[in-house]
Amino acid sequence: MPQQDSNEQRSRSNGAASSTRASDRVSAQRKKTNRMLRTIFLGTVAMVGGVFWLGDQYGVDRAETINLLVSSAGFVVVLALAGLAGAGCIWLLRRLFSRRR
């Protein structure tokens, strides 16, 4: 009987350890996501600041610099939407062909 009790305690402690490890993994993933979002934000701010600085160095008007930045951002958004549309088409085709079989 003591052998069985020690086995139960071991299995309980292993279960508690695995749940603790799982919560540690979730916490680490959240930290990584927050760190990545912060890096993206800081990189974007640095890029915009760099574009304005270069515009000032080469004598480009602020309004023209802003227009170029907005045009560039629009182009990036259009490319992202095109990629999402392509992925959606592939998903739709796979779904249609998998139902036929």
Phi, psi and omega per residue, in radians:
M1 nan -0.706 3.110
P2 -1.087 -0.575 3.109
Q3 -1.073 -0.760 -3.124
Q4 -1.150 -0.711 3.121
D5 -1.083 -0.723 -3.134
S6 -1.191 -0.614 3.082
N7 -1.138 -0.713 3.113
E8 -1.119 -0.717 3.131
Q9 -1.133 -0.696 3.106
R10 -1.102 -0.749 -3.126
S11 -1.174 -0.637 3.088
R12 -1.149 -0.756 3.140
S13 -1.168 -0.615 3.076
N14 -1.158 -0.683 3.106
G15 -1.127 -0.717 3.121
A16 -1.179 -0.663 3.135
A17 -1.180 -0.694 -3.131
S18 -1.207 -0.633 3.093
S19 -1.196 -0.585 3.084
T20 -1.186 -0.718 3.095
R21 -1.128 -0.665 3.118
A22 -1.128 -0.756 3.121
S23 -1.168 -0.582 3.072
D24 -1.142 -0.694 3.110
R25 -1.124 -0.749 3.134
V26 -1.104 -0.748 3.123
S27 -1.098 -0.718 3.129
A28 -1.162 -0.666 3.118
Q29 -1.146 -0.683 3.098
R30 -1.106 -0.730 3.124
K31 -1.116 -0.709 3.117
K32 -1.118 -0.716 3.129
T33 -1.127 -0.788 3.107
N34 -1.078 -0.710 3.136
R35 -1.147 -0.706 -3.139
M36 -1.180 -0.740 3.104
L37 -1.089 -0.715 3.104
R38 -1.121 -0.718 3.122
T39 -1.129 -0.737 3.104
I40 -1.089 -0.778 -3.140
F41 -1.093 -0.841 -3.123
L42 -1.137 -0.658 3.089
G43 -1.118 -0.695 3.115
T44 -1.152 -0.758 3.121
V45 -1.101 -0.735 3.137
A46 -1.139 -0.686 3.140
M47 -1.148 -0.785 3.126
V48 -1.114 -0.761 3.083
G49 -1.064 -0.705 3.107
G50 -1.128 -0.689 3.121
V51 -1.130 -0.761 3.105
F52 -1.120 -0.712 3.123
W53 -1.092 -0.801 3.117
L54 -1.107 -0.681 3.086
G55 -1.037 -0.738 3.101
D56 -1.158 -0.688 -3.121
Q57 -1.127 -0.633 -3.108
Y58 -1.706 0.113 3.054
G59 1.303 0.477 3.107
V60 -1.450 2.386 -3.134
D61 -1.098 2.515 -3.130
R62 -1.028 -0.732 -3.119
A63 -1.092 -0.684 3.119
E64 -1.196 -0.660 3.094
T65 -1.092 -0.759 3.122
I66 -1.116 -0.738 3.105
N67 -1.057 -0.716 3.118
L68 -1.158 -0.702 3.111
L69 -1.128 -0.737 3.127
V70 -1.143 -0.708 3.105
S71 -1.103 -0.738 3.118
S72 -1.115 -0.762 3.126
A73 -1.112 -0.709 3.091
G74 -1.079 -0.721 3.119
F75 -1.094 -0.749 3.123
V76 -1.111 -0.726 3.126
V77 -1.121 -0.728 3.119
V78 -1.095 -0.741 3.104
L79 -1.114 -0.700 3.114
A80 -1.124 -0.735 3.117
L81 -1.146 -0.656 3.083
A82 -1.105 -0.704 3.084
G83 -1.117 -0.733 3.098
L84 -1.135 -0.682 3.113
A85 -1.129 -0.720 3.089
G86 -1.107 -0.749 3.104
A87 -1.123 -0.676 3.092
G88 -1.125 -0.688 3.095
C89 -1.120 -0.749 3.112
I90 -1.097 -0.770 3.123
W91 -1.065 -0.751 -3.136
L92 -1.130 -0.759 3.115
L93 -1.101 -0.763 3.106
R94 -1.075 -0.705 -3.127
R95 -1.168 -0.731 3.141
L96 -1.153 -0.759 -3.117
F97 -1.275 -0.498 3.121
S98 -1.306 -0.452 3.106
R99 -1.309 -0.497 -3.106
R100 -1.253 -0.418 -3.070
R101 -1.478 nan nan
